[in-house]
Amino acid sequence: MHSGDGAIGDGSDHYFTARPASADERRTIRVTLADRDVTVETAGGVFSPGHVDLGTQVLLRTVPSPPASGDLLDLGCGWGPVALTLALSSPDARVWAVDVNERALDLVRRNAERLGAANVVAARPQDVPADVRFATLWSNPPVRIGKEALHDLLATWLPRLADDGDAWLVVGRNLGADPLHRWLATDAPQGAGLGLGVERAASAKGFRVLRVSR
């Protein structure tokens, strides 16, 4: 469950595996997050280690300011561009950076410390307490894990939004954004969908940004 829509590396080391097989060679890059130029640490075996990928850029340009407090979720955090943006924008909120990739979680922890973002909690999915409800969820979800796995992932986390919470998802148009939109909005009794409120908030650079509400 790692953010992004593309594979990396040589194809044998998938970024949504728990323990990447590639060498853990760390490097630093300069990026802009929450209108700040910052230095972060990345490595191979995580999604888009050299830059903030285009889909995430589109997402971050589209979303409104996050809630100032409460629990906020970056689902599939990678090295942390979304989680760090949430944390820097809302220092009084608790930001959950969730991923199955242990290397990604280590990078998020190190980057949060580097940027003084003490409000980031990097966690595996099973380590997030079941009673936590999220004021917002931002994600560049791993569509390449396949439709069924992606649906299972979103069916697990989207119901954990607070009653007045929302989710913001960026998905490539050619990677199933419109069918995903329809699935999210379809009432479960009428078909295999979640029956959530969905609107297309933006369309840019080949990506759709979907806002999902309870």
Salt bridges, closest charged atoms under 4 A:
ASP24 OD1 - ARG26 NE 2.58
ASP24 OD1 - ARG103 NE 3.57
GLU41 OE2 - ARG26 NH1 2.74
GLU41 OE2 - ARG110 NE 3.01
GLU41 OE1 - ARG114 NH2 3.88
ASP71 OD1 - ARG94 NE 2.57
ASP99 OD2 - HIS2 NE2 3.85
ASP106 OD2 - ARG26 NH2 2.79
ASP127 OD2 - ARG124 NE 2.84
ASP166 OD2 - ARG211 NE 3.23
ASP178 OD1 - ARG200 NH2 3.55
ASP178 OD1 - ARG208 NE 3.10
GLU199 OE2 - ARG211 NH1 3.36
